[in-house]
Amino acid sequence: MTAVTSPASQSVEGLYLVHRRWLTEWLRSRLGCPDNAADLAQDTFMRLLSAREIAPIREPRAFLTTVAKRVLFNHYRRQDLERAYLEALSQMPEPLAPSEEHRAIILQTLLELDALLDGLPVLVKRAFLLAQVDGLGYQDIADELGISLATVKRYLHKAAMRCYFAL
C-alpha cells in the first residue's frame, strides 16, 4: 500500500478492521505465542485510540509496525522487570517475603516507576533508585556512583521534577 488510503481506513476503527489480522500475525511471528500477539495487537490499537490525533497515514502497515514495536519493547521491558523482581524475591528469607497481594502491588508500582523514569539517563535513574528504594543518603550515592555530591543533588532534582510533572 503505497498510496494514501481511503478516509475510512485513516480512523483507528478503519485501521483495526483492515490491518488487525495482519498485525496480530506480524506480532505472533516475533513472539511465537498467538495469545500474547493478540494482546499486544490490542494494546497497539489502544495506544492509537489514546493518541491525541493521528496525522494522515501513507503507509498504514509501516505506521502500525512502528507503534507495535514500541508496544513490544514495553512488553519485553516489563518481562525483564518482573524477572528481576522475582529474582530479588527468591533471595529473601521466606518469613520476610511479601504476600501475593503485596507482590502484585509492588510489581505494579515498579512498572509505574519505570515508566515514569523512562527517558532519563541511566545514572539519574540509578541515583534516584538508590535514594528512594535503597534509602541511601547523598554522600553514599556519590560514593556508589563515583560522582560528586553536587551531581547527585542535580540528578535527584531532575528525577524528582520528572515525577512531579508526571502527576
DSSP file (Angstrom, degrees, kcal/mol; ACC not computed):
  #  RESIDUE AA STRUCTURE BP1 BP2  ACC     N-H-->O    O-->H-N    N-H-->O    O-->H-N    TCO  KAPPA ALPHA  PHI   PSI    X-CA   Y-CA   Z-CA
    1    1 A M              0   0    0      0, 0.0    60,-0.1     0, 0.0     4,-0.1   0.000 360.0 360.0 360.0  98.3    0.0    0.0    0.0
    2    2 A T        +     0   0    0      2,-0.1     2,-0.1    57,-0.1     3,-0.1   0.678 360.0  78.4-103.5 -21.1    1.9    3.0   -1.2
    3    3 A A  S    S-     0   0    0      1,-0.1     2,-0.1    56,-0.0     0, 0.0  -0.478  98.3 -85.2 -85.2 158.9   -0.9    5.3   -2.0
    4    4 A V        -     0   0    0     -2,-0.1    54,-0.2     1,-0.1    -1,-0.1  -0.425  53.3-124.0 -61.0 134.1   -2.8    7.3    0.6
    5    5 A T        -     0   0    0     52,-0.9    -1,-0.1     1,-0.2    52,-0.1  -0.247  33.5 -78.9 -79.6 169.9   -5.5    5.1    2.0
    6    6 A S    >>  -     0   0    0      1,-0.1     3,-0.6     3,-0.1     4,-0.5  -0.231  42.0-109.6 -65.6 156.9   -9.2    5.9    2.0
    7    7 A P  H >> S+     0   0    0      0, 0.0     3,-1.1     0, 0.0     4,-0.6   0.850 117.5  58.5 -56.5 -35.7  -10.6    8.2    4.7
    8    8 A A  H >4 S+     0   0    0      1,-0.3     3,-0.7     2,-0.2     6,-0.4   0.882 105.3  48.5 -63.9 -37.0  -12.4    5.3    6.3
    9    9 A S  H <4 S+     0   0    0     -3,-0.6    -1,-0.3     1,-0.2     9,-0.1   0.520  97.7  72.3 -83.1  -2.1   -9.1    3.4    6.8
   10   10 A Q  H << S+     0   0    0     -3,-1.1    -1,-0.2    -4,-0.5    -2,-0.2   0.723  83.5  82.8 -80.1 -22.8   -7.5    6.5    8.3
   11   11 A S  S <X S-     0   0    0     -3,-0.7     4,-2.9    -4,-0.6     5,-0.2  -0.374  93.8-114.3 -75.8 160.9   -9.5    6.2   11.5
   12   12 A V  H  > S+     0   0    0      1,-0.2     4,-2.8     2,-0.2     5,-0.2   0.904 120.1  53.4 -61.1 -39.8   -8.4    3.9   14.2
   13   13 A E  H  > S+     0   0    0      2,-0.2     4,-2.7     1,-0.2    -1,-0.2   0.926 110.0  47.1 -60.2 -44.7  -11.5    1.8   13.6
   14   14 A G  H  > S+     0   0    0     -6,-0.4     4,-2.4     2,-0.2     5,-0.3   0.920 112.2  49.0 -63.8 -44.1  -10.6    1.6    9.9
   15   15 A L  H  X S+     0   0    0     -4,-2.9     4,-2.8     1,-0.2     5,-0.3   0.918 112.5  49.9 -59.6 -42.4   -7.0    0.6   10.7
   16   16 A Y  H  X S+     0   0    0     -4,-2.8     4,-1.9    -5,-0.2     5,-0.3   0.943 112.4  45.5 -61.5 -49.4   -8.3   -2.0   13.1
   17   17 A L  H  < S+     0   0    0     -4,-2.7     4,-0.2     1,-0.2    -1,-0.2   0.884 121.7  36.8 -63.9 -39.5  -10.7   -3.5   10.6
   18   18 A V  H  < S+     0   0    0     -4,-2.4     4,-0.2    -5,-0.2    -2,-0.2   0.853 131.1  23.1 -82.9 -35.6   -8.3   -3.6    7.7
   19   19 A H  H  X S+     0   0    0     -4,-2.8     4,-2.9    -5,-0.3     5,-0.3   0.426  87.3  98.7-119.1  -0.2   -5.0   -4.5    9.5
   20   20 A R  H  X S+     0   0    0     -4,-1.9     4,-2.8    -5,-0.3     5,-0.2   0.934  89.4  45.6 -57.6 -49.1   -5.7   -6.2   12.8
   21   21 A R  H  > S+     0   0    0     -5,-0.3     4,-2.3    -4,-0.2    -1,-0.2   0.924 114.4  48.6 -61.3 -44.3   -5.2   -9.8   11.4
   22   22 A W  H  > S+     0   0    0     -4,-0.2     4,-2.4     1,-0.2    -1,-0.2   0.938 113.2  47.1 -61.5 -46.4   -2.0   -8.7    9.7
   23   23 A L  H  X S+     0   0    0     -4,-2.9     4,-2.6     1,-0.2     5,-0.2   0.905 110.9  51.6 -63.8 -41.7   -0.6   -7.0   12.8
   24   24 A T  H  X S+     0   0    0     -4,-2.8     4,-2.5    -5,-0.3    -1,-0.2   0.910 111.9  47.1 -61.1 -41.9   -1.5   -9.9   15.0
   25   25 A E  H  X S+     0   0    0     -4,-2.3     4,-2.1    -5,-0.2    -2,-0.2   0.896 110.2  52.7 -66.6 -40.0    0.3  -12.3   12.6
   26   26 A W  H  X S+     0   0    0     -4,-2.4     4,-0.8     1,-0.2    -2,-0.2   0.920 113.0  44.4 -61.3 -44.2    3.3  -10.0   12.5
   27   27 A L  H >X S+     0   0    0     -4,-2.6     4,-2.4     1,-0.2     3,-0.7   0.888 109.7  55.7 -68.0 -39.2    3.5  -10.0   16.3
   28   28 A R  H 3X S+     0   0    0     -4,-2.5     4,-3.2     1,-0.3    -1,-0.2   0.884 102.3  56.9 -60.8 -37.7    2.9  -13.7   16.5
   29   29 A S  H 3< S+     0   0    0     -4,-2.1    -1,-0.3     1,-0.2    -2,-0.2   0.776 114.1  39.7 -65.8 -24.3    5.9  -14.3   14.2
   30   30 A R  H << S+     0   0    0     -4,-0.8    -2,-0.2    -3,-0.7    -1,-0.2   0.786 125.7  33.8 -91.4 -32.0    8.1  -12.3   16.7
   31   31 A L  H  < S-     0   0    0     -4,-2.4    -3,-0.2    -5,-0.1    -2,-0.2   0.777  86.0-143.0 -95.4 -30.9    6.6  -13.7   19.9
   32   32 A G  S  < S+     0   0    0     -4,-3.2    -4,-0.1    -5,-0.3    -3,-0.1   0.507  72.8  98.1  77.7   3.4    5.7  -17.2   19.0
   33   33 A C     >  -     0   0    0     -6,-0.2     4,-2.3    -5,-0.1     5,-0.2  -0.961  58.7-160.3-128.8 114.2    2.6  -17.0   21.1
   34   34 A P  H  > S+     0   0    0      0, 0.0     4,-2.3     0, 0.0     5,-0.2   0.849  93.0  53.7 -63.2 -33.3   -0.7  -16.3   19.5
   35   35 A D  H  > S+     0   0    0      2,-0.2     4,-2.2     1,-0.2     5,-0.1   0.944 111.5  43.5 -66.9 -47.1   -2.3  -15.2   22.8
   36   36 A N  H  > S+     0   0    0      1,-0.2     4,-2.8     2,-0.2     5,-0.2   0.886 112.7  54.4 -64.1 -37.4    0.4  -12.6   23.5
   37   37 A A  H  X S+     0   0    0     -4,-2.3     4,-2.2     2,-0.2    -2,-0.2   0.920 108.8  47.7 -62.3 -43.5    0.3  -11.5   19.9
   38   38 A A  H  X S+     0   0    0     -4,-2.3     4,-2.2     2,-0.2    -1,-0.2   0.912 112.7  49.4 -64.0 -42.0   -3.4  -10.8   20.1
   39   39 A D  H  X S+     0   0    0     -4,-2.2     4,-2.4     1,-0.2    -2,-0.2   0.927 112.9  46.0 -62.4 -44.9   -3.0   -9.0   23.4
   40   40 A L  H  X S+     0   0    0     -4,-2.8     4,-2.1     2,-0.2    -1,-0.2   0.822 109.3  54.8 -71.9 -30.0   -0.2   -6.8   22.0
   41   41 A A  H  X S+     0   0    0     -4,-2.2     4,-2.1    -5,-0.2    -1,-0.2   0.933 110.1  47.2 -64.3 -44.3   -2.1   -6.1   18.8
   42   42 A Q  H  X S+     0   0    0     -4,-2.2     4,-2.4     1,-0.2    -2,-0.2   0.913 110.6  52.3 -60.9 -42.6   -5.0   -4.9   21.0
   43   43 A D  H  X S+     0   0    0     -4,-2.4     4,-2.2     1,-0.2    -1,-0.2   0.875 106.7  54.5 -61.3 -36.8   -2.5   -2.8   23.1
   44   44 A T  H  X S+     0   0    0     -4,-2.1     4,-1.6     2,-0.2    -1,-0.2   0.938 111.1  43.4 -62.3 -47.2   -1.2   -1.2   19.8
   45   45 A F  H  X S+     0   0    0     -4,-2.1     4,-2.3     1,-0.2    -2,-0.2   0.846 111.0  55.3 -69.5 -32.7   -4.7   -0.1   18.8
   46   46 A M  H  X S+     0   0    0     -4,-2.4     4,-1.9     2,-0.2    -1,-0.2   0.890 105.1  53.5 -64.7 -38.2   -5.5    1.1   22.3
   47   47 A R  H  X S+     0   0    0     -4,-2.2     4,-0.6     1,-0.2    -2,-0.2   0.899 109.0  49.2 -61.9 -39.6   -2.3    3.3   22.1
   48   48 A L  H >< S+     0   0    0     -4,-1.6     3,-0.8     1,-0.2    -2,-0.2   0.899 108.6  53.0 -66.0 -40.0   -3.7    4.7   18.9
   49   49 A L  H 3< S+     0   0    0     -4,-2.3    -1,-0.2     1,-0.2    -2,-0.2   0.847 109.4  48.9 -63.5 -33.0   -7.1    5.4   20.5
   50   50 A S  H 3< S+     0   0    0     -4,-1.9    -1,-0.2    -5,-0.1    -2,-0.2   0.555  88.4 106.5 -85.8  -6.5   -5.4    7.3   23.3
   51   51 A A  S << S-     0   0    0     -3,-0.8     3,-0.1    -4,-0.6    -3,-0.0  -0.428  76.8-127.1 -69.6 147.9   -3.3    9.4   21.0
   52   52 A R  S    S-     0   0    0      1,-0.3     2,-0.3    -2,-0.1    -1,-0.1   0.937  82.0 -21.9 -63.0 -48.0   -4.5   13.0   20.7
   53   53 A E        -     0   0    0     -3,-0.0     2,-0.5     2,-0.0    -1,-0.3  -0.979  58.0-133.6-160.1 155.0   -4.7   12.8   16.9
   54   54 A I        -     0   0    0     -2,-0.3     3,-0.1    -3,-0.1   -42,-0.0  -0.960  22.5-133.5-116.4 125.9   -3.2   10.8   14.1
   55   55 A A        -     0   0    0     -2,-0.5    -2,-0.0     1,-0.2     0, 0.0  -0.287  49.2 -70.3 -68.1 160.8   -1.8   12.5   11.0
   56   56 A P        -     0   0    0      0, 0.0     2,-0.6     0, 0.0    -1,-0.2  -0.285  55.0-136.4 -53.6 136.8   -2.8   11.2    7.6
   57   57 A I        +     0   0    0      1,-0.2   -52,-0.9    -3,-0.1    -3,-0.0  -0.874  27.0 177.8-107.8 119.6   -1.1    7.8    7.1
   58   58 A R  S    S+     0   0    0     -2,-0.6    -1,-0.2     1,-0.3     4,-0.0   0.833  84.9  31.4 -85.0 -35.7    0.5    7.0    3.8
   59   59 A E     >  -     0   0    0      1,-0.1     4,-2.6   -55,-0.1    -1,-0.3  -0.791  68.0-178.8-125.4  86.2    1.8    3.6    4.8
   60   60 A P  H  > S+     0   0    0      0, 0.0     4,-3.0     0, 0.0     5,-0.2   0.873  82.6  48.6 -58.2 -40.7   -0.6    2.0    7.4
   61   61 A R  H  > S+     0   0    0      2,-0.2     4,-2.4     1,-0.2     5,-0.2   0.900 112.4  48.0 -69.7 -38.0    1.4   -1.2    7.9
   62   62 A A  H  > S+     0   0    0      2,-0.2     4,-2.1     1,-0.2    -1,-0.2   0.917 114.0  48.4 -64.5 -41.8    4.7    0.7    8.4
   63   63 A F  H  X S+     0   0    0     -4,-2.6     4,-2.2     2,-0.2    -2,-0.2   0.945 113.5  45.8 -62.1 -49.3    2.9    3.0   10.8
   64   64 A L  H  X S+     0   0    0     -4,-3.0     4,-3.0     1,-0.2    -2,-0.2   0.870 110.4  54.9 -63.5 -36.7    1.3    0.1   12.8
   65   65 A T  H  X S+     0   0    0     -4,-2.4     4,-2.3    -5,-0.2    -1,-0.2   0.913 107.7  49.7 -62.6 -42.5    4.7   -1.7   12.8
   66   66 A T  H  X S+     0   0    0     -4,-2.1     4,-1.5     2,-0.2    -2,-0.2   0.936 114.6  43.3 -62.2 -47.0    6.4    1.3   14.4
   67   67 A V  H  X S+     0   0    0     -4,-2.2     4,-2.0     1,-0.2    -2,-0.2   0.921 113.9  51.4 -64.8 -43.1    3.7    1.6   17.1
   68   68 A A  H  X S+     0   0    0     -4,-3.0     4,-2.9     1,-0.2    -2,-0.2   0.848 104.4  57.3 -64.6 -34.4    3.7   -2.2   17.6
   69   69 A K  H  X S+     0   0    0     -4,-2.3     4,-2.6     2,-0.2    -1,-0.2   0.893 107.1  48.8 -63.3 -38.6    7.5   -2.2   18.0
   70   70 A R  H  X S+     0   0    0     -4,-1.5     4,-2.3     2,-0.2    -2,-0.2   0.916 112.5  47.5 -65.3 -43.1    7.1    0.3   20.9
   71   71 A V  H  X S+     0   0    0     -4,-2.0     4,-2.0     2,-0.2    -2,-0.2   0.907 112.9  49.4 -63.2 -41.7    4.4   -1.9   22.5
   72   72 A L  H  X S+     0   0    0     -4,-2.9     4,-2.5     2,-0.2    -2,-0.2   0.900 108.9  52.3 -64.2 -42.4    6.6   -4.9   22.0
   73   73 A F  H  X S+     0   0    0     -4,-2.6     4,-2.4     1,-0.2    -2,-0.2   0.923 110.1  48.4 -59.5 -45.1    9.6   -3.2   23.6
   74   74 A N  H  X S+     0   0    0     -4,-2.3     4,-2.5     2,-0.2    -1,-0.2   0.870 109.1  54.4 -63.4 -36.5    7.5   -2.2   26.6
   75   75 A H  H  X S+     0   0    0     -4,-2.0     4,-2.2     2,-0.2    -2,-0.2   0.939 111.3  43.8 -61.2 -48.2    6.3   -5.8   26.8
   76   76 A Y  H  X S+     0   0    0     -4,-2.5     4,-2.4     1,-0.2    -2,-0.2   0.879 112.7  52.6 -66.1 -37.5    9.9   -7.1   26.9
   77   77 A R  H  X S+     0   0    0     -4,-2.4     4,-2.4     2,-0.2    -1,-0.2   0.907 109.0  49.6 -64.3 -41.7   10.9   -4.4   29.4
   78   78 A R  H  X S+     0   0    0     -4,-2.5     4,-2.8     2,-0.2    -2,-0.2   0.914 110.2  51.0 -63.0 -42.8    8.0   -5.4   31.7
   79   79 A Q  H  X S+     0   0    0     -4,-2.2     4,-2.7     2,-0.2    -2,-0.2   0.916 110.2  49.4 -60.9 -42.6    9.1   -9.0   31.5
   80   80 A D  H  X S+     0   0    0     -4,-2.4     4,-2.5     2,-0.2    -2,-0.2   0.910 112.1  48.1 -62.1 -42.9   12.7   -8.1   32.4
   81   81 A L  H  X S+     0   0    0     -4,-2.4     4,-2.4     2,-0.2    -2,-0.2   0.916 112.5  48.4 -65.5 -43.2   11.5   -6.1   35.3
   82   82 A E  H  X S+     0   0    0     -4,-2.8     4,-2.8     2,-0.2     5,-0.2   0.921 111.5  50.3 -61.2 -43.8    9.2   -8.9   36.5
   83   83 A R  H  X S+     0   0    0     -4,-2.7     4,-2.2     1,-0.2    -2,-0.2   0.919 111.6  47.7 -61.5 -44.6   12.0  -11.4   36.2
   84   84 A A  H  X S+     0   0    0     -4,-2.5     4,-2.3     2,-0.2    -1,-0.2   0.894 112.6  49.8 -64.1 -39.6   14.4   -9.1   38.2
   85   85 A Y  H  X S+     0   0    0     -4,-2.4     4,-2.4     2,-0.2    -2,-0.2   0.929 111.3  47.7 -65.4 -45.2   11.7   -8.6   40.9
   86   86 A L  H  X S+     0   0    0     -4,-2.8     4,-2.0     1,-0.2    -1,-0.2   0.866 110.8  52.6 -64.4 -35.1   11.1  -12.3   41.2
   87   87 A E  H  X S+     0   0    0     -4,-2.2     4,-0.8    -5,-0.2    -1,-0.2   0.916 109.5  48.6 -64.7 -43.3   14.8  -13.0   41.4
   88   88 A A  H >< S+     0   0    0     -4,-2.3     3,-0.6     1,-0.2     4,-0.5   0.895 110.9  51.2 -63.7 -39.5   15.1  -10.4   44.2
   89   89 A L  H >< S+     0   0    0     -4,-2.4     3,-1.3     1,-0.2    -1,-0.2   0.877 103.6  57.9 -64.5 -37.2   12.2  -12.1   46.0
   90   90 A S  H 3< S+     0   0    0     -4,-2.0    -1,-0.2     1,-0.3    -2,-0.2   0.740 102.5  55.7 -67.0 -20.3   13.8  -15.5   45.7
   91   91 A Q  T << S+     0   0    0     -4,-0.8    -1,-0.3    -3,-0.6    -2,-0.2   0.603  90.6  94.6 -84.7 -12.6   16.8  -14.2   47.6
   92   92 A M  S <  S-     0   0    0     -3,-1.3     2,-0.1    -4,-0.5     5,-0.1  -0.524  88.2-104.9 -80.3 144.9   14.7  -13.1   50.5
   93   93 A P    >>  -     0   0    0      0, 0.0     3,-1.8     0, 0.0     4,-0.8  -0.478  35.8-117.5 -62.7 139.9   14.2  -15.3   53.5
   94   94 A E  G >4 S+     0   0    0      1,-0.3     3,-0.9     2,-0.2    -2,-0.1   0.832 110.9  58.3 -54.2 -40.0   10.7  -16.8   53.3
   95   95 A P  G 34 S+     0   0    0      0, 0.0    -1,-0.3     0, 0.0    -3,-0.0   0.782 110.0  45.7 -63.4 -22.3    9.4  -15.2   56.5
   96   96 A L  G <4 S+     0   0    0     -3,-1.8    -2,-0.2     2,-0.1    -4,-0.0   0.557  86.3 112.4 -94.7  -9.6   10.2  -11.7   55.1
   97   97 A A  S << S-     0   0    0     -3,-0.9    -8,-0.0    -4,-0.8     6,-0.0  -0.388  71.2-115.3 -67.2 139.1    8.7  -12.3   51.7
   98   98 A P        -     0   0    0      0, 0.0    -1,-0.1     0, 0.0    -2,-0.1  -0.290  32.4 -98.6 -71.5 159.6    5.6  -10.3   50.9
   99   99 A S     >  -     0   0    0      1,-0.1     4,-2.6     4,-0.0     5,-0.2  -0.199  39.1-100.4 -67.6 167.8    2.2  -11.9   50.4
  100  100 A E  H  > S+     0   0    0      1,-0.2     4,-2.2     2,-0.2     5,-0.2   0.889 124.8  52.0 -58.8 -40.0    0.9  -12.4   46.8
  101  101 A E  H  > S+     0   0    0      1,-0.2     4,-2.0     2,-0.2    -1,-0.2   0.927 111.4  45.6 -63.3 -45.3   -1.3   -9.3   47.1
  102  102 A H  H  > S+     0   0    0      1,-0.2     4,-2.9     2,-0.2     5,-0.2   0.868 109.5  56.1 -67.0 -35.4    1.7   -7.2   48.2
  103  103 A R  H  X S+     0   0    0     -4,-2.6     4,-2.8     2,-0.2    -1,-0.2   0.928 108.2  47.9 -59.8 -44.6    3.9   -8.7   45.5
  104  104 A A  H  X S+     0   0    0     -4,-2.2     4,-2.3     2,-0.2    -2,-0.2   0.903 113.1  47.8 -63.9 -41.1    1.3   -7.6   42.8
  105  105 A I  H  X S+     0   0    0     -4,-2.0     4,-2.3     2,-0.2    -2,-0.2   0.921 113.4  47.5 -65.6 -44.2    1.1   -4.1   44.3
  106  106 A I  H  X S+     0   0    0     -4,-2.9     4,-2.6     2,-0.2    -2,-0.2   0.920 112.2  49.6 -63.7 -44.1    4.9   -3.8   44.5
  107  107 A L  H  X S+     0   0    0     -4,-2.8     4,-2.4     2,-0.2    -2,-0.2   0.919 111.0  49.1 -62.6 -43.6    5.3   -5.0   40.9
  108  108 A Q  H  X S+     0   0    0     -4,-2.3     4,-2.3     1,-0.2    -1,-0.2   0.902 111.5  50.0 -62.1 -40.6    2.7   -2.6   39.6
  109  109 A T  H  X S+     0   0    0     -4,-2.3     4,-2.6     2,-0.2    -2,-0.2   0.909 109.8  50.8 -64.0 -42.1    4.4    0.2   41.5
  110  110 A L  H  X S+     0   0    0     -4,-2.6     4,-2.6     2,-0.2    -2,-0.2   0.906 110.3  49.5 -61.5 -41.6    7.8   -0.8   40.0
  111  111 A L  H  X S+     0   0    0     -4,-2.4     4,-2.2     2,-0.2    -2,-0.2   0.901 112.2  47.5 -65.0 -40.7    6.3   -0.8   36.5
  112  112 A E  H  X S+     0   0    0     -4,-2.3     4,-2.3     2,-0.2    -2,-0.2   0.901 112.7  48.9 -66.3 -41.0    4.8    2.6   37.0
  113  113 A L  H  X S+     0   0    0     -4,-2.6     4,-2.3     2,-0.2    -2,-0.2   0.905 110.0  51.9 -64.8 -41.7    8.1    4.0   38.4
  114  114 A D  H  X S+     0   0    0     -4,-2.6     4,-0.6     1,-0.2    -2,-0.2   0.920 111.7  46.2 -60.5 -44.3    9.9    2.5   35.4
  115  115 A A  H >< S+     0   0    0     -4,-2.2     3,-0.5     1,-0.2    -1,-0.2   0.885 111.4  52.7 -65.8 -38.0    7.6    4.2   33.0
  116  116 A L  H 3< S+     0   0    0     -4,-2.3    -2,-0.2     1,-0.2    -1,-0.2   0.882 113.7  41.9 -64.4 -39.7    7.8    7.4   34.9
  117  117 A L  H >< S+     0   0    0     -4,-2.3     3,-2.2    -5,-0.1    -1,-0.2   0.467  85.0 128.5 -88.9  -2.3   11.6    7.5   34.8
  118  118 A D  T << S+     0   0    0     -4,-0.6    -3,-0.1    -3,-0.5    -4,-0.0  -0.289  70.5  26.3 -56.8 132.5   11.7    6.3   31.2
  119  119 A G  T 3  S+     0   0    0      1,-0.4    -1,-0.3     0, 0.0    -2,-0.1   0.203  90.7 119.2  98.9 -15.7   13.9    8.6   29.1
  120  120 A L  S <  S-     0   0    0     -3,-2.2    -1,-0.4     1,-0.1     5,-0.0  -0.537  77.0 -92.8 -77.7 150.1   16.1    9.7   32.0
  121  121 A P     >  -     0   0    0      0, 0.0     4,-2.2     0, 0.0     3,-0.4  -0.266  37.5-111.8 -58.6 151.5   19.9    9.0   31.7
  122  122 A V  H  > S+     0   0    0      1,-0.2     4,-2.8     2,-0.2     5,-0.2   0.879 115.9  50.7 -55.9 -44.4   20.9    5.7   33.4
  123  123 A L  H  > S+     0   0    0      1,-0.2     4,-2.5     2,-0.2    -1,-0.2   0.855 108.1  52.8 -66.9 -33.1   22.9    7.4   36.2
  124  124 A V  H  > S+     0   0    0     -3,-0.4     4,-2.2     2,-0.2    -1,-0.2   0.938 112.6  44.9 -65.8 -45.7   20.0    9.7   37.0
  125  125 A K  H  X S+     0   0    0     -4,-2.2     4,-2.9     2,-0.2     5,-0.2   0.938 113.5  50.4 -60.6 -46.5   17.6    6.7   37.4
  126  126 A R  H  X S+     0   0    0     -4,-2.8     4,-2.6     1,-0.2    -2,-0.2   0.917 110.6  48.6 -61.2 -44.2   20.2    4.8   39.4
  127  127 A A  H  X S+     0   0    0     -4,-2.5     4,-1.9     2,-0.2    -1,-0.2   0.919 112.3  49.4 -61.3 -43.4   20.8    7.7   41.8
  128  128 A F  H  X S+     0   0    0     -4,-2.2     4,-3.1     1,-0.2     5,-0.3   0.925 112.8  46.4 -61.8 -45.5   17.0    8.2   42.2
  129  129 A L  H  X>S+     0   0    0     -4,-2.9     4,-2.5     1,-0.2     5,-1.6   0.881 109.4  54.2 -67.5 -37.5   16.5    4.5   42.9
  130  130 A L  H  <5S+     0   0    0     -4,-2.6     6,-2.6    -5,-0.2    -1,-0.2   0.884 115.9  40.6 -62.2 -36.5   19.4    4.4   45.3
  131  131 A A  H  <5S+     0   0    0     -4,-1.9     4,-0.3     4,-0.2    -2,-0.2   0.942 125.8  32.4 -74.8 -48.4   17.8    7.2   47.2
  132  132 A Q  H  <5S+     0   0    0     -4,-3.1    -3,-0.2    -5,-0.2    -2,-0.2   0.869 131.3  27.0 -82.4 -38.7   14.2    6.1   47.1
  133  133 A V  T  <5S+     0   0    0     -4,-2.5    -3,-0.2    -5,-0.3    -2,-0.1   0.894 131.4  33.2 -92.1 -46.4   14.4    2.3   47.1
  134  134 A D  S   <S-     0   0    0     -5,-1.6    -3,-0.2     2,-0.1    -4,-0.1   0.625  97.2-132.3 -88.2 -13.0   17.7    1.7   49.0
  135  135 A G        +     0   0    0     -6,-0.4    -4,-0.2    -4,-0.3    -3,-0.1   0.733  45.5 162.7  72.5  22.3   17.4    4.7   51.3
  136  136 A L        -     0   0    0     -6,-2.6    -1,-0.2     1,-0.1     2,-0.1  -0.441  34.4-124.2 -76.0 149.7   20.9    5.9   50.7
  137  137 A G     >  -     0   0    0     -2,-0.1     4,-2.3     1,-0.1     5,-0.2  -0.331  32.9 -94.9 -82.9 171.8   22.0    9.4   51.5
  138  138 A Y  H  > S+     0   0    0      1,-0.2     4,-2.6     2,-0.2     5,-0.2   0.910 123.9  47.2 -56.3 -48.0   23.5   11.9   49.1
  139  139 A Q  H  > S+     0   0    0      1,-0.2     4,-2.5     2,-0.2    -1,-0.2   0.898 111.2  51.4 -64.8 -39.6   27.1   11.1   50.0
  140  140 A D  H  > S+     0   0    0      2,-0.2     4,-2.6     1,-0.2    -1,-0.2   0.895 111.1  48.4 -63.1 -39.3   26.5    7.3   49.9
  141  141 A I  H  X S+     0   0    0     -4,-2.3     4,-2.7     2,-0.2     5,-0.2   0.919 110.2  51.8 -65.5 -43.5   25.0    7.7   46.4
  142  142 A A  H  X>S+     0   0    0     -4,-2.6     5,-1.8     1,-0.2     4,-1.4   0.921 113.1  45.1 -58.5 -44.5   28.0    9.9   45.3
  143  143 A D  H  <5S+     0   0    0     -4,-2.5    -2,-0.2     2,-0.2    -1,-0.2   0.918 113.2  50.1 -65.0 -44.1   30.4    7.2   46.6
  144  144 A E  H  <5S+     0   0    0     -4,-2.6    -2,-0.2     1,-0.2    -1,-0.2   0.893 120.7  34.0 -62.5 -41.4   28.4    4.3   45.0
  145  145 A L  H  <5S-     0   0    0     -4,-2.7    -1,-0.2    -5,-0.1    -2,-0.2   0.549 105.0-123.2 -94.5  -8.5   28.2    6.0   41.6
  146  146 A G  T  <5 +     0   0    0     -4,-1.4     2,-0.3     1,-0.3    -3,-0.2   0.885  70.0 122.2  68.3  38.8   31.6    7.7   41.7
  147  147 A I      < -     0   0    0     -5,-1.8    -1,-0.3    -6,-0.2    -2,-0.1  -0.808  65.8 -89.0-126.7 168.7   30.2   11.2   41.1
  148  148 A S     >  -     0   0    0     -2,-0.3     4,-2.0     1,-0.1     5,-0.1  -0.292  32.2-115.7 -75.4 162.0   30.3   14.5   43.1
  149  149 A L  H  > S+     0   0    0      1,-0.2     4,-2.2     2,-0.2     5,-0.2   0.877 117.5  54.7 -62.9 -39.2   27.8   15.4   45.7
  150  150 A A  H  > S+     0   0    0      1,-0.2     4,-2.3     2,-0.2    -1,-0.2   0.877 106.9  51.0 -63.5 -37.3   26.6   18.3   43.5
  151  151 A T  H  > S+     0   0    0      2,-0.2     4,-2.9     1,-0.2    -1,-0.2   0.896 107.5  53.0 -67.9 -39.6   25.9   15.9   40.7
  152  152 A V  H  X S+     0   0    0     -4,-2.0     4,-2.8     2,-0.2     5,-0.2   0.941 110.3  47.9 -58.7 -47.0   23.9   13.7   43.0
  153  153 A K  H  X S+     0   0    0     -4,-2.2     4,-2.1     1,-0.2    -2,-0.2   0.910 112.7  48.3 -61.0 -42.7   21.8   16.6   44.0
  154  154 A R  H  X S+     0   0    0     -4,-2.3     4,-2.3     2,-0.2    -1,-0.2   0.915 112.9  48.4 -64.2 -43.0   21.3   17.7   40.4
  155  155 A Y  H  X S+     0   0    0     -4,-2.9     4,-2.5     2,-0.2    -2,-0.2   0.924 112.6  47.2 -62.8 -45.8   20.4   14.1   39.4
  156  156 A L  H  X S+     0   0    0     -4,-2.8     4,-2.4     1,-0.2    -1,-0.2   0.868 111.8  51.0 -67.3 -35.1   17.9   13.7   42.2
  157  157 A H  H  X S+     0   0    0     -4,-2.1     4,-2.4    -5,-0.2    -1,-0.2   0.922 110.2  49.9 -64.9 -43.8   16.3   17.1   41.4
  158  158 A K  H  X S+     0   0    0     -4,-2.3     4,-1.8     2,-0.2    -2,-0.2   0.925 113.7  44.8 -60.7 -46.4   16.0   16.1   37.7
  159  159 A A  H  X S+     0   0    0     -4,-2.5     4,-2.2     2,-0.2    -1,-0.2   0.895 112.5  51.8 -66.1 -40.2   14.3   12.8   38.6
  160  160 A A  H  X S+     0   0    0     -4,-2.4     4,-2.9     1,-0.2    -2,-0.2   0.895 108.4  51.3 -64.4 -39.3   12.0   14.4   41.2
  161  161 A M  H  X S+     0   0    0     -4,-2.4     4,-2.6     2,-0.2    -1,-0.2   0.894 107.9  52.6 -64.1 -39.2   10.9   17.0   38.6
  162  162 A R  H  X S+     0   0    0     -4,-1.8     4,-0.9     1,-0.2    -2,-0.2   0.930 113.4  43.7 -61.2 -44.9   10.1   14.2   36.2
  163  163 A C  H  X S+     0   0    0     -4,-2.2     4,-0.8     2,-0.2     3,-0.3   0.919 113.7  50.8 -66.5 -43.4    7.9   12.5   38.9
  164  164 A Y  H >< S+     0   0    0     -4,-2.9     3,-0.9     1,-0.2    -2,-0.2   0.927 112.3  44.7 -61.1 -47.6    6.3   15.8   40.0
  165  165 A F  H 3< S+     0   0    0     -4,-2.6    -1,-0.2     1,-0.2    -2,-0.2   0.650 104.5  64.1 -76.7 -13.4    5.3   16.9   36.5
  166  166 A A  H 3<        0   0    0     -4,-0.9    -1,-0.2    -3,-0.3    -2,-0.2   0.733 360.0 360.0 -77.6 -22.2    4.0   13.4   35.6
  167  167 A L    <<        0   0    0     -3,-0.9    -1,-0.2    -4,-0.8    -2,-0.2   0.486 360.0 360.0 -74.9 360.0    1.4   13.8   38.3
